[in-house]
Amino acid sequence: MRIAVAAACAFALVACAGQAPDVAPVSYSNTPTGGADVRQVAGKQIGTVTTVGDIAVLELDPGVITDANLFDLDGRTLRFTPAGSGYTVENMPLAWESDIGDEMGGGARGGRGGRGGARGVPGRGGRGEAAAGQQGRGARGGAAAGQEGRGGRGGPSEPNVSLTRFTFPFSDTTWTGLTVNPLGSITFGGDYGDLGLPRFIHMQTLGPNLVNKVPLISVFMKQRMRGSRFVSERDDRLVVTWDLSEPFGGNQDMSFESTPNRFQAVLHADGRIDMSYEVMTARDGIVGVYPVRAGAAAPASVDLSARTPAQPPADIIYESFHHYGLPRPESLACTIIDALGDNFDFMIWYSDFRVDDQEAGTRSVGDIGQNVSGLGPRMDIGRRLADFCSDGRLQVTWYQPVWIGSNQAQERAPNGRWDNYDNAVAQIAHELGHRWSTRTRAIINGDTLELRGPHDPWGMSGATHWPGNLHTPVPNPWHGSPEASTMGGSNWQDNGDGTFTLLDRGSMVPADGFSYLELYLMGLLPADSVPDFFLLRNTQATGRDADGRQIFTGEKIPITIEDVIAHNGPRVPAYEDAPKEFSTAVVAVVLPGQRPSAELLERSDAIRRVWMDYWSRITGGAATMSTSLR
């Protein structure tokens, strides 16, 4: 069956070759009170839709996303030579300094507070804000694993390398100290935290976003890298070497195994800067020099591999290496709805190409329809159905395609920790859960009790996840053991003596189900079937029980569903009238002129089938999920 989408340039909703790429905005700064600056942009048709069984295949039109620009300096050295206020660049054979010196100590120095690990949920996969009294281990926090933080409060950060044999001229200043950051860069008079980078920034926007923040040398800057740094000072130069891996093993990672990336910077006393790349696996990162130039506009990325000393010098010069641009979720939805009709509550996207994102997963676009009340206040203005070409059916889509080669799209983990596409269905449920969940408060004895986690300035729904000290037991567990919500929180056992045993942390790895509270918010459980729950305050770890589970003391704040309704108002439509039948469109997105790989179709279809089973089980059979395109 082939369903063609109209492709005439005269039709206003069509993207044609030569038009500006249909690239999604990648930087958000929602305000804590309303997020009035969330962009609302009407979608347009961006490709041709066919079907293979119950998988929709969307072949993108030429020019609707930015082409990839992958790293191409393997085995080479770039020499940046001062010329006036700027630099010339020479591409040379590899000039590697074999004496790399001593390894620098320490990892993250005062990281700036995580916004959670993988999607910020405290979980068994070492993600995000952990349960009460515990330290999070999230690889998706505000300060990434191994990342330098802003430094001490109330004052500038101190350099972590002091020059004792020479001084280094850079950005119109002669420096005696500098900061070697774990993420492949060197800063002067500041560190990574002073760059003020948002969580979801991509390489295409990271390059220009580094301009005029702090004096910076980006040898190979890539967020979420981890590994070792080495420093060796000579009489006339400083050798800095990074031995890093891209993040690996987690559900938001692209690989289960570490990847070698070994690169080096040599800072010469005369101001020359050599950047050398001995072994590289990563294909996306920022390379260049960023002296601070007051009032200077952000220059465009250049092709460093083709640069010669004969070309005019530039004050700020860099190249952004990146994967393919992101198609807008509004346009993805419009293209599917135009071809297949407004018949889907949810849409999810998989691709066999990587997009420009450092995380394998995806956000969701939040509550598009906003046709349910009693869920709690929104923290942004949401999305408009018309932008997604829906007349009222569509509720949530993923923000971007998930690469089928990433960890979360695999059938099983190599270590056996999960199988049966557990990671994939957890991502789907978690993102769709944001349509109803995690923005609830309660009123107890006239006082408002905050049940939500901290506001996520770049989250489309404005809310993040249940905090770890909220009791979120799951009535219909996916794995059969005590579970806490896939949206966060914890499953606490009240021991009746002022102590509480942590049975489970809300998790996406392995997958968990929905809590009683969420099932009520989803319209799948009547209010009188939601048992009382609680929030813990002032928790302190006190030890472990005979089964190794952690025990805490804490102040218990009892909560009833009536307390939630007192703040939110009753759910409308109520349980009796709320929809119980839902539909998900599973879409395989391919590049222009390509057909979907067998792997893309097979995995998308396998995930589709497991997703229906998962939904039925975690909703206790109260709702059905169809993935039929007919």
C-alpha positions in Angstrom: 0.0 0.0 0.0 1.4 3.4 -1.0 -0.1 6.6 0.2 1.5 9.6 -1.5 1.6 13.0 0.0 1.0 16.0 -2.3 4.3 17.4 -3.4 3.6 20.5 -5.4 5.6 23.6 -4.4 2.5 25.7 -5.0 0.8 24.0 -2.1 1.5 26.0 1.0 2.2 23.2 3.3 4.9 21.5 1.2 8.6 21.8 1.8 10.5 21.8 -1.5 14.1 21.5 -2.4 15.9 24.9 -1.9 13.7 26.0 0.9 15.1 26.6 4.4 15.5 23.3 6.3 12.5 22.3 8.5 14.8 22.2 11.6 13.2 22.1 15.0 14.2 24.8 17.5 16.8 23.3 19.8 17.0 25.8 22.6 14.3 26.6 25.1 14.2 28.9 28.1 10.7 28.4 29.5 10.1 30.7 32.4 9.3 29.1 35.8 5.9 30.8 35.8 4.6 30.1 32.4 7.0 29.5 29.6 5.5 32.1 27.4 8.4 31.8 25.0 7.8 28.2 24.0 7.7 28.5 20.2 4.5 27.5 18.5 5.0 27.0 14.8 2.6 25.4 12.3 3.7 22.1 10.9 3.9 21.4 7.2 4.2 18.3 5.0 7.8 17.2 4.7 7.7 13.9 2.9 6.0 10.9 1.4 4.2 8.3 3.4 3.9 4.6 2.7 3.0 1.7 4.9 4.7 -1.7 5.6 2.2 -3.6 7.6 1.4 -1.5 10.6 4.6 0.6 10.3 4.2 4.0 8.6 7.3 4.9 6.5 8.0 8.6 6.1 10.6 9.4 3.5 11.7 13.0 4.0 11.7 15.4 1.2 15.1 16.9 0.1 16.2 19.9 2.0 13.8 19.6 5.0 16.6 18.8 7.5 20.2 19.8 7.7 22.7 17.4 6.3 25.2 15.8 8.6 28.7 17.2 8.9 30.8 14.4 10.5 34.3 14.7 12.0 37.0 14.3 9.3 40.3 15.2 11.1 41.3 11.7 12.1 45.1 11.4 12.2 45.6 15.1 11.6 46.9 18.1 13.5 45.4 21.6 13.2 47.8 24.5 13.9 46.2 27.8 14.9 48.7 30.6 14.5 48.1 34.2 15.9 47.7 36.8 13.1 46.7 40.2 14.3 43.6 39.8 16.5 42.8 36.4 15.0 44.2 33.1 13.7 45.2 31.4 10.6 44.8 27.6 10.4 47.0 25.0 8.9 45.9 21.3 8.4 49.1 19.1 8.9 50.0 15.5 9.3 49.6 14.2 12.9 52.2 15.8 15.2 51.5 13.9 18.5 53.4 14.6 21.7 54.2 11.2 23.1 55.1 12.4 26.6 51.6 13.3 27.9 52.6 13.8 31.5 50.6 13.1 34.6 46.9 12.4 34.8 44.8 15.2 36.4 43.0 14.3 39.5 39.3 14.7 40.2 36.2 14.5 38.0 33.2 16.8 38.4 34.2 19.7 40.5 31.0 21.2 42.0 28.6 20.2 39.3 25.6 22.5 39.0 22.8 20.3 40.2 21.3 17.7 37.9 17.9 17.9 36.3 17.8 14.2 36.5 19.5 11.3 34.9 17.9 9.6 31.9 14.8 11.8 31.7 15.5 12.8 35.3 13.8 9.8 36.8 15.4 8.2 39.9 15.9 4.7 38.8 17.6 1.4 38.9 19.7 2.4 35.9 21.6 5.0 37.9 19.5 7.9 36.6 18.7 11.3 37.9 17.6 12.5 41.3 17.8 9.5 43.5 15.4 8.6 46.2 15.3 10.6 49.4 18.6 10.6 51.2 20.6 9.3 48.3 22.9 10.9 45.8 21.9 10.8 42.1 24.2 9.2 39.6 22.5 10.6 36.5 24.3 10.8 33.2 21.7 13.3 32.1 22.0 15.9 34.8 22.8 19.6 34.6 26.5 18.8 35.1 27.2 15.7 33.0 29.2 12.8 34.2 32.8 14.0 34.8 31.9 17.6 33.9 33.3 20.6 35.7 30.7 22.7 37.5 30.5 26.4 37.9 32.9 26.4 40.9 32.3 27.8 44.3 29.2 29.9 45.0 29.8 33.6 45.1 33.0 33.8 43.3 34.8 32.8 40.1 36.1 29.3 39.6 39.8 28.8 40.1 42.0 27.4 37.3 43.1 23.8 37.7 46.4 24.2 35.8 49.0 26.8 36.7 51.8 27.8 34.3 55.1 28.0 36.0 57.6 28.2 33.1 55.9 30.6 30.6 52.8 32.6 30.1 50.2 32.0 27.4 48.7 34.8 25.3 45.1 34.4 24.4 42.0 36.7 24.0 44.1 39.8 24.5 45.4 38.7 27.9 48.5 36.9 29.1 47.5 34.0 31.3 49.3 32.2 34.1 46.5 29.7 34.8 43.8 27.9 32.9 41.1 25.3 33.3 41.3 21.9 31.5 37.7 20.8 31.3 36.8 17.1 31.1 34.6 17.7 28.0 37.5 18.4 25.6 38.0 22.2 26.1 40.3 24.7 27.8 38.9 27.9 29.4 40.5 31.0 30.8 39.0 32.9 33.7 36.1 30.5 34.0 35.0 26.9 33.4 32.3 24.9 31.7 29.6 26.0 34.1 30.2 29.7 33.1 29.1 28.9 29.5 25.4 28.6 30.7 24.6 25.8 28.2 21.1 24.3 28.3 20.6 20.6 28.7 19.3 19.9 25.1 21.7 22.0 23.1 22.9 20.4 19.9 26.1 20.6 18.1 24.7 22.9 15.3 23.8 25.4 18.0 26.6 24.7 20.5 29.2 26.2 18.1 27.7 29.7 17.9 26.6 29.5 21.6 30.2 29.5 22.8 30.9 32.9 21.4 31.8 35.6 23.9 31.0 33.6 27.0 34.6 32.9 28.4 37.9 32.7 26.5 37.8 29.1 25.2 39.8 26.6 23.2 37.6 23.8 22.0 39.8 20.9 21.1 36.9 18.5 20.8 34.0 19.6 22.9 31.2 17.1 23.2 28.8 17.0 26.1 28.5 13.9 28.3 32.0 12.6 27.5 34.0 10.9 30.3 37.5 9.8 30.9 41.0 11.0 31.8 43.0 14.2 31.2 46.8 14.5 31.2 49.0 17.6 31.5 52.7 18.1 30.8 54.4 21.5 31.1 57.6 22.1 29.1 59.8 25.2 29.0 58.0 26.6 25.9 54.7 24.7 25.7 51.9 23.0 27.6 50.7 19.6 26.4 47.1 18.6 27.3 45.8 15.2 26.4 42.3 13.8 26.7 41.5 10.1 26.7 37.7 10.0 26.7 34.8 7.8 25.8 31.3 8.8 24.7 28.7 7.9 27.3 27.9 4.2 27.2 25.8 1.5 28.8 22.8 3.7 29.8 19.3 3.9 28.2 20.1 7.3 26.8 23.4 6.2 25.3 24.3 5.2 21.7 26.5 2.2 22.7 26.8 -0.4 25.4 30.6 -0.3 25.2 33.2 2.5 25.7 34.5 4.2 22.6 38.1 5.5 22.3 38.7 9.2 21.7 42.3 10.3 22.2 43.1 13.9 21.3 45.6 16.6 22.3 46.2 20.3 22.5 49.7 21.9 22.6 49.7 25.6 23.8 53.0 27.2 22.7 54.5 30.2 24.5 54.3 32.3 21.3 50.5 31.8 21.2 50.3 29.0 18.6 47.8 26.2 19.3 48.1 22.7 17.9 45.1 20.3 18.1 45.9 16.7 17.2 43.5 13.7 16.8 45.3 10.3 17.3 42.2 8.0 17.7 38.7 9.2 17.3 35.3 7.4 17.4 32.9 10.2 17.9 31.8 12.0 14.8 30.2 15.0 16.4 31.9 17.8 18.4 33.1 21.4 18.3 36.7 22.2 17.2 38.0 25.8 17.3 39.2 28.9 19.2 36.9 31.4 20.9 38.7 34.5 22.2 36.2 36.9 23.7 35.5 39.8 21.2 33.0 42.2 22.7 30.1 42.9 20.3 31.2 40.3 17.8 28.5 38.4 16.0 28.6 34.6 16.0 30.5 33.5 12.9 29.5 30.6 10.8 31.1 27.2 11.1 34.0 26.7 8.6 35.6 23.6 7.0 38.8 23.3 9.0 40.0 20.4 6.9 40.3 22.7 3.9 41.7 25.7 5.7 45.1 27.0 4.7 47.4 29.7 6.1 47.0 31.7 2.9 43.4 32.4 3.9 42.6 35.6 5.8 42.8 35.2 9.6 39.6 35.1 11.7 39.1 36.3 15.2 36.8 33.4 16.2 37.1 30.3 14.1 35.5 26.9 14.6 33.7 23.9 13.0 30.6 22.2 14.2 30.6 18.5 13.5 27.1 17.1 13.8 24.7 14.4 12.7 21.5 15.2 10.7 19.2 18.0 11.8 16.0 17.3 13.6 12.7 17.5 11.7 10.0 19.4 13.5 7.6 17.2 15.4 4.7 19.3 14.1 5.7 18.6 10.5 6.2 14.9 11.2 2.7 14.8 12.6 1.2 16.9 9.8 2.7 14.6 7.2 1.3 11.4 8.8 -2.1 12.9 9.5 -2.4 14.2 5.9 -1.7 10.7 4.6 -3.4 8.5 7.1 -6.0 10.6 8.8 -6.4 12.2 12.2 -6.7 8.7 13.8 -4.0 8.6 16.4 -3.7 9.6 20.0 0.1 9.2 20.0 2.9 9.2 17.5 6.4 7.9 17.9 9.3 8.0 15.5 12.3 5.7 14.8 15.0 6.3 12.2 18.1 4.5 10.8 20.1 7.7 10.8 21.3 9.7 13.9 20.0 13.2 14.6 22.0 16.0 16.2 21.4 15.1 19.8 23.8 13.9 22.5 21.1 11.6 24.0 19.6 8.5 22.4 16.1 9.2 23.8 13.7 12.0 23.1 11.5 14.4 24.9 7.8 14.5 24.2 5.9 17.6 23.1 3.7 17.5 26.2 -0.1 17.9 26.2 -1.1 19.0 22.8 -4.9 19.0 23.0 -5.2 20.2 26.6 -8.8 18.9 26.6 -8.6 17.3 30.0 -8.9 19.3 33.3 -8.1 18.2 36.8 -4.5 17.3 36.1 -2.8 20.2 37.8 -1.4 23.5 36.5 0.7 23.6 33.4 4.1 25.3 33.5 4.2 26.3 29.9 1.7 27.3 27.2 1.7 24.0 25.5 1.2 23.2 21.9 -1.6 23.9 19.5 -3.5 21.1 17.9 -3.7 23.1 14.6 0.1 23.2 14.5 0.1 19.4 14.3 -2.8 19.3 11.8 -5.1 17.5 14.2 -8.7 18.4 14.7 -8.7 17.1 18.3 -7.4 13.5 18.4 -3.7 13.8 18.7 -2.4 14.1 22.3 1.3 13.5 22.4 4.2 12.9 20.0 7.8 12.3 20.5 10.0 15.4 19.9 12.5 13.7 17.6 13.2 10.3 15.9 15.0 7.7 18.0 17.9 6.1 16.2 17.3 2.4 15.8 21.0 1.6 16.6 20.9 3.2 20.0 20.8 1.2 23.2 17.1 1.8 23.9 16.0 0.4 20.6 17.7 -3.0 21.2 15.9 -6.2 22.1 18.1 -6.9 25.1 21.0 -5.6 27.1 24.3 -7.5 26.7 24.5 -8.0 30.5 21.0 -9.6 30.6 19.6 -6.8 32.8 16.6 -6.4 30.5 15.2 -8.0 27.4 12.1 -8.0 25.2 12.6 -4.4 24.2 12.1 -3.3 27.8 14.0 -0.1 27.3 12.1 0.9 24.3 8.6 0.5 25.7 9.7 2.3 28.9 10.7 5.3 26.8 7.3 5.3 25.0 5.3 5.0 28.2 7.3 7.6 30.0 7.0 10.2 27.3 3.3 9.6 26.7 2.8 9.7 30.5 3.8 13.4 30.4 0.5 14.0 28.7 -1.3 13.6 32.1 1.3 13.2 34.8 3.8 15.0 37.0 2.2 18.4 37.4 -0.1 17.6 40.4 -0.2 19.3 43.8 -2.4 18.7 46.8 -4.1 20.8 49.4 -3.8 19.5 53.0 -5.4 21.4 55.9 -5.5 24.5 53.7 -1.8 24.3 52.7 -0.6 23.5 49.2 1.8 20.5 49.0 4.1 20.3 46.1 4.2 16.8 44.6 6.1 17.6 41.4 9.8 17.5 40.9 11.7 20.7 40.0 10.7 22.6 36.9 12.6 21.7 33.8 13.2 24.9 31.8 13.6 22.9 28.6 10.8 20.4 29.2 7.9 20.8 26.8 5.3 20.1 29.4 7.1 22.2 32.0 7.1 19.6 34.7 9.8 17.0 35.3 9.1 13.9 37.3 7.9 12.7 40.7 10.6 13.3 43.3 12.1 10.3 44.9 10.4 10.9 48.3 6.9 10.6 46.9 5.3 7.1 47.4 4.2 6.0 43.8 3.4 2.3 44.1 2.4 0.5 40.9 -0.8 -1.7 41.0 0.0 -3.5 37.7 3.8 -4.1 37.6 5.4 -5.0 34.3 8.0 -7.2 35.9 5.9 -8.7 38.7 7.9 -7.3 41.7 7.1 -4.2 43.7 7.5 -1.2 41.4 7.4 2.5 41.6 6.1 4.7 38.7 7.9 4.9 35.4 7.4 8.7 36.0 9.5 8.7 39.1 9.0 8.5 42.8 9.6 5.4 44.9 7.8 2.5 46.3 8.2 2.8 50.1 7.3 0.2 52.7 6.0 1.9 55.9 7.5 -0.1 58.8 5.2 1.5 61.3 8.0 2.6 63.6 9.1 5.8 61.9 11.3 4.0 59.4 10.6 3.2 55.7 12.2 0.6 53.5 12.9 1.5 49.9 11.4 -1.3 47.8 11.9 0.2 44.4 12.8 3.5 42.7 10.7 4.8 39.8 12.5 3.7 36.7 12.8 3.3 33.0 15.5 0.7 33.3 14.1 -1.9 33.7 10.7 -0.6 32.8 8.1 0.1 35.4 4.3 0.6 35.2 2.0 3.5 36.1 1.1 4.4 39.7 -2.4 4.5 41.1 -2.3 8.3 41.0 -1.3 8.3 37.3 -4.0 5.8 36.3 -6.5 8.2 37.9 -5.1 11.1 36.1 -5.2 9.1 32.8 -8.9 8.4 33.4 -8.3 4.7 33.8 -9.0 4.4 37.6 -11.9 6.0 39.6 -10.9 8.3 42.3 -12.3 6.0 45.1 -9.9 3.3 43.9 -6.8 5.3 44.6 -5.3 4.3 47.9 -3.9 6.9 50.3 -0.2 7.6 49.7 2.4 9.9 51.2 5.4 12.2 50.9 8.5 11.8 53.1 10.4 14.8 54.4 13.8 15.0 56.2 14.8 11.5 55.3 18.0 10.0 56.7 19.5 6.6 55.6 19.8 4.3 58.6 21.0 1.0 57.2 19.7 -2.0 55.3 17.4 -4.9 56.0 18.2 -8.6 55.7 17.5 -8.4 51.9 19.9 -5.5 51.4 17.2 -2.9 50.9 17.8 0.5 52.2 16.0 1.8 55.3 15.3 5.5 56.0 13.8 7.5 58.7 11.6 10.5 57.7 8.6 12.6 58.4 5.5 11.1 56.7 3.0 13.5 55.2 -0.2 11.4 54.4 -2.0 12.3 51.1 -5.4 11.3 49.9 -6.9 11.6 46.4 -9.3 14.1 47.8 -6.3 16.3 48.7 -5.2 16.2 45.1 -8.7 17.0 43.8 -8.9 19.8 46.3 -6.1 21.5 44.4 -6.7 20.3 40.8 -10.4 20.0 40.8 -12.1 16.8 39.7 -10.9 15.1 36.5 -13.0 16.1 33.5 -13.9 13.9 31.8 -14.4 11.6 34.8 -13.4 8.0 34.8 -16.8 6.9 33.5 -16.5 9.1 30.4 -12.8 9.1 29.8 -11.4 7.3 26.7 -10.3 3.7 27.2 -9.2 3.0 23.7 -6.0 4.5 22.4 -4.0 4.4 19.2 -0.3 4.9 18.5 1.2 5.5 15.1 4.7 3.9 14.8 6.6 5.7 12.1 9.9 4.8 10.5 11.6 8.0 9.2 14.2 7.7 6.4 16.3 10.2 4.5 15.4 11.5 1.0 15.6 8.8 -1.7 16.1 6.0 0.8 14.0 3.0 1.8 13.9 1.7 5.3 16.4 -0.9 6.3 15.3 -4.3 7.3 16.6 -3.6 10.8 14.5 -0.5 11.1 11.3 -2.2 10.0 11.9 -5.3 12.1 12.8 -3.5 15.3 10.0 -0.9 14.9 7.5 -3.7 14.4 8.8 -5.7 17.3 8.6 -2.7 19.6 5.1 -2.0 18.3 3.9 -5.5 19.4 5.6 -5.4 22.8 4.2 -1.9 23.3 0.6 -3.1 23.0 1.2 -5.9 25.5 3.0 -3.6 27.9 0.2 -1.0 27.8 -2.5 -3.6 28.5 -0.6 -5.0 31.4 0.4 -1.8 33.2 -3.1 -0.4 32.8 -4.6 -3.6 34.3 -6.6 -4.2 31.2 -8.5 -1.0 31.8 -7.4 0.4 28.4 -6.4 -1.0 25.0 -3.7 0.2 22.7 -4.0 -0.2 18.9 -1.1 0.3 16.5 -3.1 -0.4 13.4 -2.7 2.2 10.6 -6.1 1.2 9.0 
